Amino acid sequence: MQETDPEGAVEWMLSKLGGARKLMQDRVQESMSELIRRLTEGADAEDRLFICQSRYTGPLAGHQGLGMVRKGSVVRYKKVLSF
């Protein structure tokens, strides 16, 4: 897990797009903003936004996404990428 902010989360997603980055930038910004809004809705002051991933990632296995973390535990998670 890696702590981030909304801008860092958008940048993380754009980095996954490689060459399509410029074509998808506006769409990714809109989608990630909505996802972050839903994740942070009703969050406690101590909750932090993190980029998370499954314990195992590899061919046809694993996922990455955004999560709200409180005291070291993920309290909400939304999968963004599947492998």
N, C-alpha and C positions, 0 to 999 in steps of 0.2 A: 504494500500500500504506500501511496505517496500523497501527502497533503497537497492541496491545490486551492485555487480560487476560481471563480467563474471564467476569467480570462484564460487561466492556465488550462482549464478543462477543454475549452474551445481549441486552444493551440494543440493540446494533446490529440484531439480528434482529427484536426487538420493534418497533423504530422503522419497520421495513419493513411492518408489519401495519396501521398506521393505526388505524381504528376497531375492528378485531377484536382489538386488543392485550389487553384485559382478558379476553376469552374464551379466548385462546390462551396466556396467560402461563405456566401450569403446564406445558403440553405443550411449548412452546418451551424452557423451562428444562431439562426432561428430555432433549429431543432434542439441544440444544446441549451439555449436560454430557457426554453420551455421545460426541458427535462430538469434543469437545475432549479427552476421555480417550483416545480412539483416536489422535488426532493427536499427542498429547504422550507417548504410550507409547514408551519407549525413546529419547526425545529427549536430545540432548546438553545440557549446562549452558548452552552459548552459543546454543541455539536459542530463538527468540522467536515468540510467536503474533501473527499479523497478519491483518487484514481485507484481502483481495486482490480484484482484479477483472481481467477481460480488458482488453486494450488498447483495444478498441472495445466500447462498449455502446450499444445503440439498439434500435429496434423489431425484434424477432425476432432479435437478435444480441447476444451477450455473456453474461457470467456474473459472479457475485460469490461469494466463499466465504472459507474460513479456510485459512491456510497456516502452516507452520512455516518460518521464515526463519533461515538461518545465513550470516553474513558477506555479507549482501545478496542471497543467492540462495534461492529457494523450494526446499526439500528435500522437502516434502510439501504436498499441496493437496487440499482437498475442496470441490467446488462445492456451494453452498447454494441459490443463486437463478439461474435462467436467464431471459433476456429474450427 
